[in-house]
Amino acid sequence: MHGAERSQAARPAGITFLAIVNYVACGVTLVFWALVYVGQLVPLPGTLPSEAERANAAVTYGFMLGDVLYSAPLLLLAGLGLWRRRPWGWLAAQMANALWIYSMTVILLRDFYSRWSPGGLLFVPFAAIALWAVPYLWIQRRAFQVGS
């Protein structure tokens, strides 16, 4: 399916859903980290007395940087590319899904041994959707001219 043919074919509901979810996830991610940073909800690592506290805060800020530099742009590209059914959108979505699964595995394991964090609670639904989206997008790959 090329250009005009692809634009005339109906977009599957699952792809529409994932495009919207990626846009929402991008916005939620950026708002979450803006609130954490501006509200100073996590102290800067250099201001903390113990090595363990500094390390924990540094990990949080590392996730913030990773989300702002990698996850948010991928989520934005995924939303746009899935909506328009472009191969790069499919790839961006699969990359974003891998990041959700990876980062939430780390967060959930940490939270299991301490307490549920606001980010853990907020982002679990996106990780669950990512687990579903990986095989779904693989099945739908020909709608994006991937593997055809």
Secondary structure, DSSP 8 states (H G I E B T S, - for coil): --HHHHHHS---HHHHHHHHHHHHHHHHHHHHHHHHHHTT-S--GGG-SSHHHHHHHHHHHHHHHHIIIIIHHHHHHHHHHHHTT-HHHHHHHHHHHHHHHHHHHHHHHHHHTS---HHHHHHHHHHHHHHHHHHHHHHTGGGGTS--
